[in-house]
Amino acid sequence: MKDRPTLRLRLAQRGLDGATLLILPAIAFVLALFVYPFLYGLFLSFTPKQGGALSNYARFFTDPYLYDTIGTTLLIAVPVTLLNVIVSVPVALRVRNLRRQRLLTTILVIPITLGTVLVAEGLLNYLGPRGWLNRVLLEFGLAEHPVRLVHNYWGVFLSLVITGFPFTFLLTLSYVTGVDPSLEQAGAMLGARARQRFARILLPLLVPGLTITLCLSFVQAFSVFPSAVLLGAPAGPTRVISIAAYQAAFEQYDYSMASAIAMIMAFVQVLIVVALLGLKGLAYRGPAGGGKG
């Protein structure tokens, strides 16, 4: 009789070798910390305190005080995302040619290490009614009254730009440095100017990476909470959807409604991300992407 293959050999024949088995802890981690909480929250959103299974969602979309938070959040997140991505491209193009690239990159990513709360506290000290900026403006007669830059839309906007730009910049820099410099050199030898090389060589190569950067930056900005509370007006023009979820959970103790708001928040983010990825796909179906023109 032939010797029966060992368990290890049989697993290897089915593609389950030692390296593959190392993925199992990661899968368990994702299931425990992401999949299960999401499914539980989804289930909880359909079990309201009163009414049918869809009562929470009906309440959200029939109450302007609740559904207006979607527009408010988009009004903050979209401009911040676009600004960070647009500014990160020329900065990354400049940084890649510098000798002290590591030093400058370290300086630019410092806001990530500070955290949102510390950045918000710093902005309150610098931009508040009695902050350094207003003191300088009043001292030199550049303003008659303190300029209001906190506890409104602009306070939240500036905070998200400061904390979000380093993340966007690092992603953009990784894509920019991954482009072969010989492509630009070839374009220059053929007489293409800097703008032409960027528009016809660099930008098409950067579009896939910039799309992913745009998606991740948007998700990060859309989830704004500390900045909206500390630097905005939580009961007014900067009442974002995350604040609505927080109030439902910890002020009204309605965890079912809070879960429904969280599900709506996730749906909006997924919808925007899918739309962006879809636009990227359509762009690559044209003549430049090998499609039929």
C-alpha positions in Angstrom: 0.0 0.0 0.0 1.1 3.5 -0.7 1.7 5.8 2.2 -1.2 8.2 2.7 -0.2 11.9 2.2 0.3 13.8 5.4 -2.2 16.5 6.5 0.3 19.2 5.6 0.7 17.8 2.0 -3.0 17.5 1.6 -3.5 21.1 2.7 -0.7 22.2 0.4 -2.4 20.4 -2.6 -5.5 22.4 -1.9 -3.6 25.7 -1.8 -3.6 25.9 2.1 0.1 26.1 2.8 1.8 27.7 5.8 1.8 31.2 4.3 -1.9 31.0 3.5 -2.8 29.9 7.0 -1.1 33.1 8.3 -4.1 35.0 6.8 -6.5 33.3 9.2 -5.7 35.6 12.2 -6.2 38.7 10.0 -9.5 37.3 8.8 -10.6 36.7 12.4 -9.5 40.2 13.3 -11.5 41.8 10.5 -14.6 39.7 11.3 -14.5 40.5 15.0 -13.8 44.3 14.7 -15.4 45.3 11.4 -17.8 42.7 9.9 -19.6 41.8 13.1 -20.1 45.4 14.4 -21.4 46.4 11.0 -23.9 43.5 10.8 -25.0 44.1 14.4 -25.5 47.8 13.7 -27.4 47.1 10.5 -29.7 44.7 12.5 -30.1 47.2 15.3 -31.1 49.9 12.8 -34.1 47.8 11.8 -35.3 47.3 15.4 -36.6 50.8 16.4 -38.1 51.6 19.8 -41.4 52.4 18.1 -42.9 51.6 14.7 -42.0 49.2 12.0 -38.6 48.0 10.8 -38.1 51.1 8.6 -39.2 53.7 11.2 -35.8 55.0 11.9 -35.0 55.6 8.3 -38.4 57.2 7.7 -37.9 59.4 10.7 -34.5 60.5 9.4 -35.6 61.4 5.9 -38.7 63.2 7.0 -37.0 65.4 9.7 -35.1 68.3 8.1 -33.0 68.6 11.4 -31.7 65.2 10.6 -31.4 64.8 6.9 -29.9 68.3 6.4 -26.8 66.9 8.2 -26.0 65.0 5.0 -25.7 68.2 3.0 -23.9 70.0 5.7 -21.3 67.2 5.9 -20.8 67.1 2.1 -20.5 70.9 2.1 -17.5 70.6 4.4 -16.0 67.3 3.2 -16.0 67.8 -0.6 -14.2 71.2 -0.7 -11.7 70.0 1.9 -11.0 66.9 -0.1 -10.6 68.7 -3.4 -8.4 71.3 -2.0 -6.1 68.8 -0.3 -5.8 66.6 -3.4 -5.2 69.6 -5.8 -2.6 71.2 -3.5 -0.8 67.9 -2.8 0.0 67.3 -6.5 2.3 70.4 -7.1 3.8 70.0 -3.6 4.6 66.4 -4.2 6.1 67.2 -7.6 8.3 69.8 -6.0 9.3 67.7 -3.0 10.4 64.7 -5.1 13.3 66.8 -6.6 14.5 68.2 -3.3 17.7 66.9 -1.6 16.2 67.1 1.9 13.0 65.3 0.9 12.9 63.3 4.2 13.2 66.4 6.4 10.4 68.3 4.5 8.2 65.3 4.4 8.6 64.9 8.2 7.6 68.5 8.7 4.6 68.2 6.6 3.3 65.0 8.3 3.7 66.4 11.9 -0.1 67.3 12.1 -0.9 63.6 11.8 1.1 62.9 15.0 -0.6 65.8 16.8 -4.1 64.5 16.4 -7.4 66.3 15.6 -8.1 67.4 19.1 -4.6 69.0 19.7 -4.8 70.8 16.3 -8.3 72.1 17.2 -7.0 73.4 20.5 -4.1 75.1 18.7 -6.4 76.8 16.3 -8.6 78.1 19.1 -5.5 79.7 20.6 -4.2 81.1 17.3 -7.5 82.1 15.6 -9.8 82.7 18.5 -11.3 86.2 19.3 -8.3 86.7 21.6 -5.9 84.6 19.7 -2.5 85.7 18.3 -3.9 86.5 14.8 -6.6 88.8 16.0 -4.2 90.5 18.4 -1.9 91.3 15.6 -4.7 92.5 13.3 -6.1 94.8 16.1 -2.7 96.0 17.2 -1.7 97.2 13.7 -5.2 98.5 12.9 -5.8 96.0 10.1 -9.2 95.1 11.6 -11.7 97.0 13.8 -13.1 93.9 15.3 -11.8 90.4 15.8 -12.0 88.2 12.7 -14.2 85.2 13.4 -12.4 82.1 12.2 -13.6 79.6 14.8 -16.9 78.2 16.0 -18.1 78.4 12.4 -17.7 76.7 9.0 -14.1 78.1 8.5 -12.8 76.7 11.8 -13.9 73.2 10.8 -12.6 73.7 7.3 -9.1 74.8 8.4 -8.8 72.0 10.9 -9.7 69.3 8.3 -7.2 70.8 5.8 -4.4 70.8 8.4 -5.0 67.3 9.6 -6.0 65.8 6.2 -3.3 67.3 4.0 -0.4 65.3 5.3 -2.3 62.0 4.7 -3.2 63.2 1.1 0.3 64.4 0.5 2.0 61.1 1.5 -0.3 59.1 -0.8 0.2 61.5 -3.7 4.0 61.6 -3.1 4.1 57.8 -3.3 2.4 57.9 -6.7 4.5 60.7 -8.0 7.8 59.1 -7.1 6.6 55.9 -8.7 6.5 57.5 -12.2 9.6 56.8 -14.3 11.5 60.1 -14.8 12.7 58.9 -18.2 9.2 59.4 -19.5 9.3 63.1 -18.7 12.8 63.4 -20.1 11.7 61.8 -23.4 8.8 64.3 -23.6 11.2 67.2 -22.9 13.6 65.9 -25.7 10.6 65.9 -28.1 9.9 69.6 -27.3 7.1 69.3 -24.8 6.9 72.1 -22.2 6.4 71.5 -18.5 2.7 71.9 -18.7 2.4 69.7 -21.7 4.5 67.0 -20.0 2.3 67.2 -16.9 -1.0 67.1 -18.8 -0.1 64.4 -21.3 2.4 62.2 -19.4 2.2 62.7 -15.6 -1.5 63.3 -15.1 -2.8 60.2 -17.0 -0.4 58.1 -15.0 -1.4 59.7 -11.7 -5.2 59.5 -12.3 -5.6 55.9 -10.8 -3.6 56.8 -7.7 -5.3 60.3 -7.3 -8.7 58.6 -7.6 -7.9 56.3 -4.7 -6.4 59.3 -2.8 -9.6 61.3 -3.4 -11.7 58.4 -2.1 -9.7 57.9 1.1 -9.4 61.6 1.8 -13.2 62.1 1.3 -14.0 59.2 3.7 -11.6 60.8 6.3 -13.2 64.3 5.9 -16.8 63.0 5.8 -16.3 61.3 9.2 -15.5 64.6 10.9 -16.5 64.8 14.5 -14.0 66.4 16.9 -13.3 69.4 14.6 -17.0 70.0 14.2 -17.6 70.0 17.9 -14.5 72.0 19.0 -14.2 74.5 16.2 -17.7 74.6 14.7 -21.2 75.2 15.8 -22.6 71.7 16.6 -26.2 73.0 17.0 -26.0 75.2 13.9 -24.2 75.4 10.5 -21.7 72.7 11.3 -24.0 70.0 12.7 -22.6 67.1 10.6 -24.1 63.7 10.4 -21.7 62.2 12.9 -23.0 64.7 15.6 -26.5 63.5 14.8 -25.5 59.9 15.4 -23.7 60.9 18.7 -26.7 62.8 20.0 -29.0 59.9 19.2 -26.8 57.4 21.0 -25.6 59.3 24.0 -28.1 62.1 24.6 -31.3 60.4 23.6 -30.0 56.8 24.3 -31.6 55.6 21.1 -29.0 53.2 19.9 -31.3 51.9 17.2 -31.7 55.4 15.7 -27.9 56.0 16.0 -27.2 52.8 14.1 -29.6 53.9 11.4 -27.8 57.2 11.1 -24.5 55.4 11.0 -25.8 53.1 8.2 -26.9 56.1 6.2 -23.5 57.7 6.8 -21.8 54.6 5.4 -24.1 54.4 2.4 -23.4 58.0 1.4 -19.7 57.4 1.6 -19.9 54.2 -0.4 -22.1 55.9 -3.0 -19.5 58.7 -3.5 -16.6 56.3 -3.6 -18.3 54.0 -6.1 -19.2 57.1 -8.2 -15.5 58.3 -8.2 -14.2 54.8 -9.1 -16.9 54.6 -11.9 -15.7 57.9 -13.3 -12.2 56.7 -13.3 -13.3 53.6 -15.2 -15.1 55.6 -17.8 -12.1 57.8 -18.3 -10.0 54.7 -19.2 -12.5 53.5 -21.8 -11.7 56.3 -24.1 -9.0 56.3 -26.8 -6.2 56.9 -24.2 -7.3 53.8 -22.4 -7.3 51.6 -25.4 -11.1 51.8 -25.9 -12.9 52.6 -29.0 -13.0 56.3 -29.8 
